Amino acid sequence: MLTLKTGSVWFWTLIVDNFSQAWALYCLVIFYKALKYELAPLKPLPKFLCVKAVVFFSFWQGFFLELLVLFKIIKDSKDPDGYSAEDVASTAQNMLICIEMFGFSIAHIFVFSHKPYETDDDLPPTQFFSTLSDVFDIRDVGNDIRAQLGMSVREMRDRSSGRAPGDGERMPLLFHPGSTSEHVELETIKDYTSNHSSENVS
């Protein structure tokens, strides 16, 4: 843990980092407000708080401890062979994170529950090694990349031909705004621009 001295590069880097963290948090709040009803079935607010609290709270906690060192509230040990103020602040940060992560781990069990993914199907239990191989299978990443690249190419082709992007195509599955069930209700919207294609082209 470094000291907060206005003449050091690390001090100004910390200021910029603090601003960027705050801005990222602000953007996420705006994103949540814009899609609050669409994301309601997923209960995003507790998930958001659990994940971001781990990142932002630990960052600002370390920043606060650095301020305590800067203003001499945390001082060097009087023993010549003792700990410096920076060592005390760093040790306090590590100890607090260990305690806090225990609480966050319990919160994650309830916030990221497995219950929404339970089904009533009487399926045979999955074998351990089969599940493990699925975890390390990255073919879905390649499929997603190819799908996204394909959509981008089709969109550029549509624009060059004067058609509205996605005209006559199927949209991806969307969350139903009126769903209140833990099991997310999905609907498919077909040909979402078919009624407005002539207006867009003109």
N, C-alpha and C positions, 0 to 999 in steps of 0.2 A: 504494500500500500504506500503510495507516494504522498508527499506533503503538498499542501495547497499553498504555493508561493506564486504571487502574481507575476514574478519575473520568469517563471518556468513555462516551457511549451506545454507541458502536461496540464497545467492549470487551465489554459485557454482551450486545449483539446477537450477537457472535461466540461467546460461551459458549452462548447458546440455540441458535444455528445448529449448533455443534459437537455439542450434545446431540441435536438432531433428526437430524443426519446419522448419528450412532451408532445411534440408535433405528431409523431406516430400514434400516440395514444389519442390525441384529439381527432385525427383522421379516422381511427377505428370507431370512436364514439359517433361521429357523423355517419359513417357507413352503417352502423347499427340502427341509428334513427331513421335512415332512409329505407332500410329493409326490415324494420322491426316486425311487421305483420307477416311478411313472406317467410321470415326465419322463426316465427313464433313456435311452430311445432318442434323445432330442434332445441328450444330453451337455451338460446345462445348467451344470455346475460351471465348466469353463474359460470358457464364454461369460460367466457371472456374474462371474468374477474379472477378465476382460479389460475389461468395460464398467465395473464398479464401481471397479476400481483407477484408471481414468482420472479418475473423479469424486472419489472419496474420498482417494486418495493425493495428488492435486494440492492438495486443500483442506487436508489435514493437513500437507502439506509447507510451504504458505504460513503456516500457523499456527505451525509449528516455527521458521521463519525470523523470524516476528514475536517469538517468545520470545527468540531470539538478540539481536534488537535491544533488547528490554526489559531483558535482563540484561547489556547493554553488551558482549556478545561480538562483535557486529558494531558497529563504531564509525564515527563521522563521520570523513571524511577530514581530515587535518591541514592540507591546503591550503585556505585560505579560499574559493577558488573551486571546490573539489572537491565530491565527492558526499556527501550525507548518509547516515546509516545506513539510513534508510528507502529511499533510492534504491538503495543496494547490495543490500538484501534483495529489492526489487522486481526489479532486474536479474537477480539470482541465480535468482529464481523463474521468470522468463521464459526464461532460458537452460536451466535444468534441464527445464522442460516441453518445450522444443523437442527436447532430446536424448531424453527419455523417450518422447515421442510417436512418435519414429522406431522405437523398440523395440516399442511397442504396435501400431503399424501393421503390422509384420511378424507379430506374434502374431495379429492379427486375420485375416490371410490364411489361417492354418492353422486357427484356431478356428472361423471362420465360412466354412468351405470350401463351394465350389459343388458338390462331388461328390455329396452326398446328393440333389441335385435333378437329377442327370443321368439320362437315360432311354436305353433301347436302341432307341427308335423312330427310324427313319431319316426325320427331319423336315427339310424345307427350311430354310435359314438365315432368320432373321427380319430383316426390313428395319430399318435404323437408325431411320427416322422413325416407323415403326409402333411400335417399342419405346419411343421417346421419347414418343409420344402416350399409350401405356399408363401411363407413369410419371406423367404429369400428369392422367390421368383420375381424377377423384374421385367418380365415380358409385358406386363400391363403398362409399365412406364413407356416402353417403346411404342405400344399401341396408342397410348394417349398422345405421344409426340406426333406420330403419323397422322392421327385424326385431326389434331390442331393444325398441322401444316396443310393437310388437305382442305380444311375449312378456309384457311387463309388464301390458298391458291384459288379456290372456287369464288371467294369474295372478290379477289382482284379481277378474276375473269368476268364476273358479273358487272363490276364497275366499268371495265373496259368496253363491255358490250352495251352499256346503258341501262342494264336492269338493276332493280333494287337488290342489294346483297341479301342472299337467303331466299329470294323469291321462289315460291313453290316448294320449299324444302320443309322438312319437319324440324321443329324446335326441340331442344333437349327437354328432359323431364323437369317440371317446375313444381315447387311446393305449393300446395293449395292453401291460400291465405286463411280460409275458414276452418282449417283443421285444428282441433285442439287435442287430438289423441297423441300419445307418446309415440305410436307408430306413425311415421310420417305418411300423409296421404299425398299421392303423386298423381298428376294428370299430364297428358300429352296434348300439345296444341299443334294442329296440322295447318299448313299453308297460312301462316300468320300474316303474310303480306299480300295474299291473293286479292283482297278487296281494295287494296290501295296501290297496287302495282302501276296502274295506268296513271294515277296521280303523281307517283314518284318519278316515272319516266318522263312525264310532261314537265 
